[in-house]
Amino acid sequence: MKNNKILWSLKEVNRNSWDLYWPQTKFSNLMQSWEYGEAKKHQGWKPFRFLLLDNFGVERGLLQVLAKELPLIGGVVRINRGPVLFHDLIDEPLNETEIYCILFAIKKYALKRRWWYISYAPELVNTDITTALLEDAGYKKNHKKIAWGSSKLPLIGSDIDFLFMNLKKKWRNLLRKGQKSGVNLIEVTDKDKIRELVSIYENFQKIKKFDGISSCLLYSMLDMSSNFFQIRVYLTLDSDNTQVSGFVFIAYTGDTATYLIGWSNEVGREQQANYLLIWKSIEDAKKARLSWFDLGGINANTPKGVAHFKNGVNAKPFQNVGEYYSFFSI
């Protein structure tokens, strides 16, 4: 691998170029979207976007890096779930040399920019080989961080009836129960109403004492929309159609819809609101001709009840390799 490791490269790209390549990515995640990088600016991060080129100059994918740079000292960077690969490449797993070359290309560029610390959660499957390659490339495991895992539901190639019948039996029965109850479910576009829902979620975070997505980040993303990015919000109402009983926020990024946040109260739970809201989100994502629905995180930190609910959709589980870091002497 020594002969290959310096041959892969990162080419910085502007918005026009990014928009040209982004539709070519497969299972494109929120953290690598242009809009996510813009939203993180409000938290002091500066996004850098790159086209990943292999040793033959072939365009392999896109990578977004978030940096905080300090004068004279250099900077720290965060890479979350990158790179995202192009359609014609992702079905062929990266071989060991290719993975190593990606890891080394990132480190090489970091040295050039005087980024002295990299915090990296790669979009790479958790295997012994991947772990060994990261360590060989000079990245160390951060054992304090839980590896990202989720499940993805393929929306292309199957009709909605097949997806419905593929739901786990109990999940499907509870969905049917909710459908028969005549719950009022609507998509929300009014910004004031959406901000009200964010406030409900923020209070829910404080009561249950969990981090989740910050309200600041949600507000920033809600102000953004493009051909490749939007946040869709759905809610259910109580029997009087006066009070919110549940809601979900879904992000559309490229070919993927991702569950962001959800909430329901006691009335919503009696209505099976969570089942209705997720199923409506899946139906609309399929109508929008997206390829994937990402259930938005299922790992060791996920509460048992939440994991059980998400697993009921019967999507394909996956787990990434985890969090790594690397220091440099500047």
C-alpha positions in Angstrom: 0.0 0.0 0.0 2.9 2.3 0.4 3.0 3.0 -3.4 -0.7 3.9 -3.4 -1.2 5.9 -0.3 -0.1 9.3 -1.7 -2.0 8.9 -5.0 -5.5 9.6 -3.9 -6.5 13.2 -3.4 -9.1 15.6 -2.2 -10.2 18.4 -4.6 -12.0 21.3 -2.9 -15.3 22.1 -4.7 -17.8 25.0 -4.7 -21.6 24.9 -4.4 -22.2 24.5 -8.1 -19.8 21.6 -8.4 -21.2 20.0 -5.2 -24.7 20.2 -6.6 -23.6 18.6 -9.8 -22.1 15.6 -8.0 -24.5 15.2 -5.1 -27.3 13.5 -7.1 -24.7 10.8 -8.0 -24.3 9.7 -4.4 -26.0 6.7 -3.0 -27.5 6.5 0.6 -26.5 10.1 1.1 -26.7 11.0 4.8 -27.6 14.2 6.5 -24.2 14.9 8.0 -22.5 15.0 4.6 -25.2 17.3 3.1 -24.2 20.9 2.1 -27.0 22.3 4.2 -25.9 20.5 7.3 -22.5 22.1 6.9 -24.1 25.5 6.5 -26.2 24.9 9.6 -23.1 24.0 11.7 -21.7 27.4 10.9 -23.9 28.8 13.7 -22.0 26.6 16.1 -18.6 27.9 15.0 -17.7 25.3 12.4 -16.4 26.1 8.9 -17.3 23.5 6.3 -14.9 22.3 3.6 -16.2 20.2 0.7 -14.2 17.9 -1.5 -14.4 15.6 -4.5 -12.6 12.4 -3.8 -10.3 11.3 -6.7 -8.5 7.9 -6.9 -5.0 7.3 -8.3 -6.4 7.2 -11.9 -8.2 10.5 -11.4 -11.6 8.8 -11.3 -14.2 10.6 -9.2 -15.2 8.3 -6.4 -17.4 10.4 -4.0 -17.8 13.5 -1.9 -16.5 14.5 1.5 -17.5 17.3 3.9 -15.2 18.3 6.7 -16.1 20.7 9.5 -13.2 22.7 10.9 -12.5 25.1 13.7 -9.3 27.0 13.0 -7.2 29.0 15.4 -4.7 31.6 14.3 -1.0 30.4 14.4 -2.0 27.1 16.1 -4.0 25.4 13.3 -7.3 23.7 13.6 -9.4 20.8 14.7 -11.7 19.0 12.3 -14.7 16.8 12.5 -15.7 14.3 9.8 -19.1 12.6 10.3 -20.2 9.7 8.1 -18.0 10.5 5.1 -17.2 10.1 2.4 -20.4 9.3 0.5 -19.7 7.3 -2.6 -21.3 7.5 -6.1 -24.0 5.2 -7.3 -21.9 3.0 -9.7 -19.3 2.4 -7.0 -21.1 1.7 -3.7 -22.4 -1.7 -4.7 -18.8 -2.9 -5.0 -17.3 -2.8 -1.5 -14.1 -0.8 -1.2 -11.0 -3.0 -1.0 -8.4 -2.7 1.6 -6.1 -0.5 -0.5 -8.9 1.9 -1.5 -10.0 2.4 2.2 -6.4 3.0 3.2 -5.9 5.5 0.4 -9.0 7.4 1.5 -7.8 7.6 5.1 -4.3 8.7 4.1 -5.6 11.3 1.6 -7.6 12.9 4.5 -4.5 13.0 6.7 -2.3 14.4 3.9 -4.7 17.2 3.3 -5.0 17.9 7.1 -1.3 18.3 7.3 -1.4 20.8 4.4 -4.1 22.8 6.1 -2.4 22.6 9.6 -5.4 20.7 11.0 -3.7 19.1 14.0 -6.5 17.0 15.3 -9.1 14.9 13.3 -12.2 13.4 14.9 -13.5 10.9 12.3 -16.5 8.7 12.2 -16.2 7.1 8.8 -19.1 5.8 6.7 -17.4 2.4 6.8 -18.8 -0.9 8.0 -17.6 -2.3 11.3 -15.2 -5.2 10.5 -11.9 -6.3 11.8 -10.3 -5.4 8.5 -11.6 -1.8 8.6 -10.5 -1.4 12.2 -7.0 -2.6 11.3 -6.8 -0.2 8.3 -7.7 2.8 10.4 -5.1 1.9 13.0 -2.5 1.3 10.3 -3.3 4.7 8.8 -2.6 6.3 12.2 -6.1 6.7 13.6 -6.9 5.7 17.2 -10.2 4.3 18.5 -12.2 6.7 20.7 -13.8 4.1 23.1 -15.9 6.8 24.8 -18.1 7.2 21.7 -20.8 4.8 20.6 -20.5 3.7 17.0 -23.3 5.0 14.7 -25.8 2.3 13.7 -29.2 2.4 12.1 -31.4 0.6 9.7 -32.3 1.5 6.1 -35.4 0.6 4.2 -35.0 0.3 0.4 -37.9 2.1 -1.3 -37.1 1.3 -4.9 -38.0 -2.0 -6.4 -41.0 -2.8 -4.1 -44.5 -1.3 -4.1 -46.0 0.2 -1.0 -48.2 -2.9 -0.4 -45.1 -5.1 -0.3 -43.5 -2.7 2.2 -46.6 -2.8 4.3 -46.8 -6.6 4.4 -43.1 -6.7 5.2 -43.6 -4.8 8.4 -43.3 -7.0 11.5 -46.7 -8.4 12.4 -47.2 -6.5 15.7 -46.0 -3.2 14.1 -48.4 -3.7 11.1 -51.3 -4.5 13.4 -50.8 -1.4 15.6 -50.6 0.7 12.4 -53.9 -0.8 11.2 -55.4 0.0 14.6 -54.3 3.6 14.3 -55.6 3.9 10.7 -59.0 2.6 11.8 -59.3 5.2 14.6 -59.5 8.1 12.1 -56.6 10.1 13.6 -56.1 13.5 11.9 -52.6 13.5 10.5 -51.3 16.5 8.6 -48.1 17.8 7.1 -47.0 21.1 8.7 -45.5 23.9 6.6 -46.3 26.9 8.8 -43.0 28.0 10.4 -44.6 29.3 13.6 -46.2 25.9 14.2 -43.0 24.1 13.4 -41.2 26.2 15.9 -43.8 25.4 18.5 -43.1 21.7 17.9 -39.4 22.3 18.3 -40.1 23.9 21.7 -42.1 20.8 22.7 -39.2 18.6 21.7 -36.7 20.8 23.5 -38.7 20.6 26.7 -39.0 16.8 26.2 -35.1 16.6 26.0 -34.8 18.4 29.3 -37.3 16.2 31.0 -35.9 12.9 29.7 -32.3 14.2 30.0 -31.0 13.2 26.6 -29.0 15.2 24.0 -30.5 14.3 20.6 -30.4 17.1 17.9 -30.1 20.6 19.3 -32.9 23.0 18.8 -30.3 25.5 17.4 -29.3 23.0 14.7 -32.9 22.2 13.9 -33.8 25.9 13.5 -30.8 26.4 11.2 -31.8 23.5 9.0 -35.4 24.5 8.9 -34.4 27.7 7.2 -32.7 25.9 4.4 -34.2 24.2 1.3 -32.9 23.2 -2.1 -33.5 20.7 -4.8 -31.6 18.2 -2.7 -32.6 19.1 0.8 -35.8 19.7 2.8 -37.2 19.1 6.2 -40.7 17.6 6.2 -42.8 17.7 9.4 -45.9 15.7 10.2 -48.2 15.9 13.2 -51.3 14.2 14.7 -54.0 15.8 16.6 -56.2 14.6 19.5 -59.9 13.6 19.0 -61.0 17.3 19.3 -58.4 18.3 16.6 -57.1 21.0 19.0 -54.0 19.7 20.6 -50.9 18.1 19.1 -50.6 14.4 20.1 -47.5 13.5 18.2 -45.1 14.6 15.5 -42.0 13.7 13.4 -39.3 15.6 11.5 -37.9 13.9 8.4 -34.9 15.1 6.4 -34.7 14.6 2.7 -31.0 14.6 1.6 -30.3 13.4 -1.9 -31.8 9.9 -2.4 -32.5 9.3 1.3 -35.1 10.3 3.8 -33.9 10.3 7.4 -35.9 10.3 10.7 -34.7 13.2 12.8 -36.9 13.6 15.8 -40.2 12.4 17.1 -42.5 12.9 20.0 -45.9 11.7 21.3 -47.9 12.2 24.4 -50.2 9.8 26.2 -53.1 10.5 23.8 -50.7 10.0 20.9 -49.6 6.6 22.2 -53.2 5.6 22.5 -53.8 6.7 18.9 -50.7 4.7 17.7 -49.5 8.1 16.5 -45.8 7.0 16.1 -46.8 4.2 13.8 -49.0 6.5 11.7 -46.4 9.2 11.4 -43.6 6.9 10.4 -45.7 5.1 7.9 -46.9 8.4 6.3 -43.2 9.5 6.1 -42.3 6.3 4.3 -45.2 6.6 1.9 -44.3 10.2 1.0 -40.6 9.4 0.7 -41.5 6.7 -1.8 -43.8 9.0 -3.7 -40.9 11.5 -3.9 -38.9 8.7 -5.6 -36.3 8.5 -2.9 -34.3 5.3 -2.7 -33.9 4.9 1.1 -35.6 5.6 4.4 -33.1 5.7 7.3 -34.7 5.1 10.7 -32.3 7.6 12.2 -30.1 5.8 14.7 -30.2 2.4 16.4 -27.2 1.6 18.6 -26.2 0.6 22.1 -27.4 4.0 23.5 -30.9 3.7 22.0 -33.6 3.1 24.6 -35.0 -0.5 24.3 -38.5 0.7 23.5 -37.3 3.1 20.8 -35.1 0.4 19.2 -37.9 -2.1 19.3 -40.3 0.4 17.6 -37.8 1.2 14.8 -36.8 -2.4 14.3 -40.5 -3.1 13.6 -40.2 -1.5 10.2 -38.1 -4.5 9.3 -35.4 -2.5 7.5 -31.8 -3.5 6.9 -29.6 -2.9 10.0 -26.1 -1.6 9.6 -23.3 -0.4 12.0 -20.4 1.8 11.2 -16.9 1.2 12.4 -17.1 3.9 15.2 -15.2 7.0 16.2 -11.5 7.5 15.6 -9.1 10.4 16.1 -5.6 11.4 15.0 -3.1 14.0 16.2 -0.4 15.7 14.2 2.7 17.6 15.2 2.5 21.0 13.6 
